[in-house]
């Protein structure tokens, strides 16, 4: 059993989804490029091919940072040690004032029971599997393909936080809204909002799939009578 730390830093800065790259750039400017986890590039500007441990989010319509694992949570010190909270967000100046800090510890493992999650702005398809997905005529076959990709996303997350499963990961998509197109790094991609069940316990607000460092594929556990207002 391994416990994963997750630190959510919520700011009082209203932000749109399209402004997340600007928010990311502003934070990187504050902490400096020597803090690799904030931008996921090595010193030679090569990509750090690993699960992003610092993720830029829009939660409750405001800017937020989600730090994952020991390395991610410890790196937040670089942010709080800066001299000023004044940043440039695109063509406007603003202050990054902390509204709330919430630290949690999650056990990420396989259970005998299933948990229900919502996932927003999920990007499971690359160019190759997009063509395969669009070629499927049956809705059931499309669900099967998405479930297979979701299992792969869960396994990638687990690997990124150094969790290894002895049993098989199960995912069952129970509802999917109509897909829509988002612009991710200048590329138009098909995005999904969905609900799914899995036998893996996942931390709230971590991302699955592509673009998790910019708020894509954010996962929140579904509780009875709890409104899904993370966007």
C-alpha positions as CSV (number, residue, x, y, z in Angstrom):
1,X,0.0,0.0,0.0
2,X,1.5,3.3,-1.1
3,X,0.1,6.7,0.0
4,X,0.3,9.6,-2.5
5,X,0.4,13.2,-1.3
6,X,-1.7,15.8,-3.2
7,X,-1.5,19.5,-2.5
8,X,-4.1,21.8,-4.0
9,X,-3.4,25.5,-4.0
10,X,-6.4,27.6,-4.9
11,X,-6.1,31.2,-5.9
12,X,-8.7,34.0,-5.9
13,X,-7.9,34.7,-9.5
14,X,-10.9,34.1,-11.9
15,X,-9.6,32.4,-15.1
16,X,-10.9,31.0,-18.3
17,X,-9.8,27.6,-19.7
18,X,-8.1,29.4,-22.5
19,X,-6.0,31.4,-20.0
20,X,-4.4,28.3,-18.4
21,X,-1.3,28.5,-20.7
22,X,-0.9,32.1,-19.6
23,X,-1.3,31.1,-16.0
24,X,1.3,28.4,-16.4
25,X,3.7,30.9,-18.1
26,X,3.2,33.4,-15.3
27,X,4.0,30.8,-12.6
28,X,7.1,29.5,-14.5
29,X,8.4,33.1,-14.7
30,X,7.9,33.5,-10.9
31,X,9.7,30.2,-9.9
32,X,12.4,30.2,-12.6
33,X,13.1,27.6,-15.3
34,X,15.6,25.8,-13.0
35,X,12.5,24.3,-11.3
36,X,11.9,21.6,-13.9
37,X,8.6,20.2,-12.5
38,X,6.8,23.4,-13.3
39,X,7.4,23.1,-17.0
40,X,8.5,19.5,-17.6
41,X,11.5,20.3,-19.6
42,X,15.1,19.3,-18.9
43,X,18.1,21.7,-18.9
44,X,18.8,21.0,-22.6
45,X,15.1,21.9,-23.3
46,X,14.2,18.2,-24.0
47,X,10.9,17.1,-22.7
48,X,10.8,15.3,-19.4
49,X,8.9,12.2,-20.5
50,X,7.1,11.5,-17.2
51,X,3.8,12.2,-15.6
52,X,3.5,15.9,-14.7
53,X,3.7,16.4,-11.0
54,X,2.7,20.1,-11.1
55,X,-0.6,20.6,-12.9
56,X,-2.3,23.9,-13.7
57,X,-6.0,23.8,-13.2
58,X,-9.2,25.8,-13.4
59,X,-11.2,24.8,-10.2
60,X,-14.4,26.6,-9.2
61,X,-13.6,28.9,-12.2
62,X,-10.4,30.1,-10.5
63,X,-6.7,29.4,-11.1
64,X,-5.2,26.5,-9.1
65,X,-2.1,24.4,-8.8
66,X,-2.3,20.7,-8.1
67,X,1.0,19.2,-6.9
68,X,1.3,15.4,-6.9
69,X,3.6,13.0,-5.0
70,X,6.5,13.8,-2.7
71,X,8.5,15.6,-5.4
72,X,5.5,17.7,-6.6
73,X,4.4,18.8,-3.1
74,X,7.9,19.6,-2.0
75,X,8.5,21.7,-5.1
76,X,5.8,24.2,-4.0
77,X,8.4,25.8,-1.8
78,X,9.9,27.4,-4.9
79,X,6.6,29.1,-5.5
80,X,6.1,30.4,-1.9
81,X,9.7,31.6,-1.6
82,X,9.3,34.2,-4.4
83,X,9.4,37.8,-3.5
84,X,6.1,39.0,-5.1
85,X,2.8,37.6,-6.1
86,X,2.4,40.1,-8.9
87,X,2.2,38.5,-12.3
88,X,1.6,39.3,-15.9
89,X,-1.3,37.2,-17.3
90,X,-1.3,37.9,-21.0
91,X,-1.9,41.6,-21.5
92,X,-3.2,42.2,-17.9
93,X,-1.4,42.5,-14.6
94,X,-2.8,40.7,-11.5
95,X,-2.0,39.3,-8.2
96,X,-1.9,35.6,-7.3
97,X,-3.4,35.6,-3.8
98,X,-3.9,32.2,-2.2
99,X,-7.5,31.6,-1.3
100,X,-7.1,28.0,0.0
101,X,-4.5,25.3,0.5
102,X,-5.6,21.8,0.9
103,X,-3.3,18.8,1.6
104,X,-4.5,15.3,1.3
105,X,-3.0,11.8,1.3
106,X,-4.5,9.1,-1.0
107,X,-4.0,5.4,-1.1
108,X,-3.7,4.5,-4.8
109,X,-4.4,0.8,-5.2
110,X,-6.8,-1.8,-6.6
111,X,-9.8,-2.8,-4.5
112,X,-12.5,-5.4,-4.7
113,X,-15.1,-2.6,-5.1
114,X,-15.6,0.0,-7.8
115,X,-15.4,3.8,-7.4
116,X,-17.2,6.3,-9.6
117,X,-15.4,9.4,-11.0
118,X,-16.1,12.3,-13.3
119,X,-13.5,13.3,-15.9
120,X,-13.6,16.6,-17.7
121,X,-11.9,17.7,-20.9
122,X,-10.4,14.2,-21.4
123,X,-8.1,13.8,-24.4
124,X,-7.7,10.1,-25.0
125,X,-7.2,10.2,-28.8
126,X,-4.0,10.8,-30.8
127,X,-4.0,11.0,-34.6
128,X,-3.7,7.3,-35.1
129,X,-6.4,6.1,-32.6
130,X,-8.7,9.0,-33.6
131,X,-9.0,7.5,-37.1
132,X,-9.7,4.1,-35.6
133,X,-12.3,5.6,-33.3
134,X,-14.1,7.5,-36.1
135,X,-14.1,4.3,-38.2
136,X,-16.1,2.4,-35.6
137,X,-19.8,2.4,-36.4
138,X,-21.1,0.9,-33.1
139,X,-21.4,3.1,-30.1
140,X,-20.6,0.0,-28.0
141,X,-17.4,-0.5,-29.8
142,X,-16.5,3.1,-29.3
143,X,-17.1,2.7,-25.5
144,X,-14.9,-0.4,-25.5
145,X,-12.1,1.5,-27.2
146,X,-12.4,4.5,-24.8
147,X,-12.4,2.1,-21.8
148,X,-9.2,0.5,-23.1
149,X,-7.5,3.9,-23.5
150,X,-8.7,4.9,-20.0
151,X,-7.1,1.9,-18.5
152,X,-3.9,2.9,-20.2
153,X,-4.2,6.4,-18.8
154,X,-4.7,5.0,-15.2
155,X,-1.6,2.8,-15.6
156,X,0.4,5.8,-16.9
157,X,-0.6,7.8,-13.9
158,X,0.2,5.0,-11.5
159,X,3.7,4.6,-13.1
160,X,4.2,8.3,-12.8
161,X,3.7,8.2,-9.0
162,X,5.6,4.9,-8.6
163,X,2.6,2.7,-7.9
164,X,2.6,-0.8,-9.3
165,X,-0.5,-3.0,-9.4
166,X,-0.5,-6.8,-8.9
167,X,-4.0,-7.2,-10.3
168,X,-5.8,-6.1,-13.4
169,X,-7.1,-2.5,-13.7
170,X,-10.8,-2.3,-14.6
171,X,-12.6,0.7,-16.1
172,X,-16.2,1.0,-17.1
173,X,-17.5,4.1,-18.8
174,X,-21.1,4.7,-17.6
175,X,-21.9,8.0,-19.3
176,X,-20.3,10.2,-22.0
177,X,-21.5,13.7,-23.1
178,X,-21.2,14.6,-26.8
179,X,-17.5,15.0,-27.6
180,X,-16.3,18.5,-28.5
181,X,-13.2,20.0,-30.0
182,X,-10.6,21.8,-27.9
183,X,-7.4,23.6,-29.0
184,X,-4.5,22.0,-27.3
185,X,-1.1,23.5,-28.1
186,X,-2.4,24.7,-31.4
187,X,-3.9,21.3,-32.4
188,X,-7.6,20.7,-32.5
189,X,-8.4,17.5,-30.5
190,X,-11.6,15.6,-29.6
191,X,-12.4,16.1,-25.9
192,X,-14.8,14.1,-23.7
193,X,-16.7,14.7,-20.4
194,X,-17.6,11.4,-18.9
195,X,-18.4,9.3,-15.9
196,X,-16.6,6.0,-15.2
197,X,-16.2,3.3,-12.6
198,X,-12.8,1.8,-11.8
199,X,-11.4,-0.6,-9.1
200,X,-8.5,1.9,-8.6
201,X,-8.8,4.6,-5.9
202,X,-7.6,7.9,-7.6
203,X,-6.8,11.2,-6.0
204,X,-9.2,14.1,-6.6
205,X,-8.1,16.7,-9.2
206,X,-5.3,14.7,-10.8
207,X,-5.3,14.4,-14.6
208,X,-5.5,11.4,-16.9
209,X,-4.7,11.3,-20.6
210,X,-3.0,14.1,-22.7
211,X,-2.6,17.6,-21.5
212,X,-2.9,17.0,-17.8
213,X,-0.4,19.7,-17.0
214,X,-2.9,22.2,-18.5
215,X,-6.0,21.0,-16.8
216,X,-7.1,18.3,-19.3
217,X,-8.6,15.1,-18.1
218,X,-9.2,16.3,-14.5
219,X,-10.7,13.5,-12.3
220,X,-13.0,14.0,-9.3
221,X,-14.6,11.3,-7.3
222,X,-18.4,11.3,-7.5
223,X,-20.2,11.5,-4.1
224,X,-23.9,11.4,-3.6
225,X,-25.4,15.0,-3.3
226,X,-22.0,16.6,-4.2
227,X,-22.2,19.0,-7.1
228,X,-19.6,18.8,-9.8
229,X,-18.3,22.3,-9.9
230,X,-14.6,21.8,-10.4
231,X,-14.8,23.7,-13.7
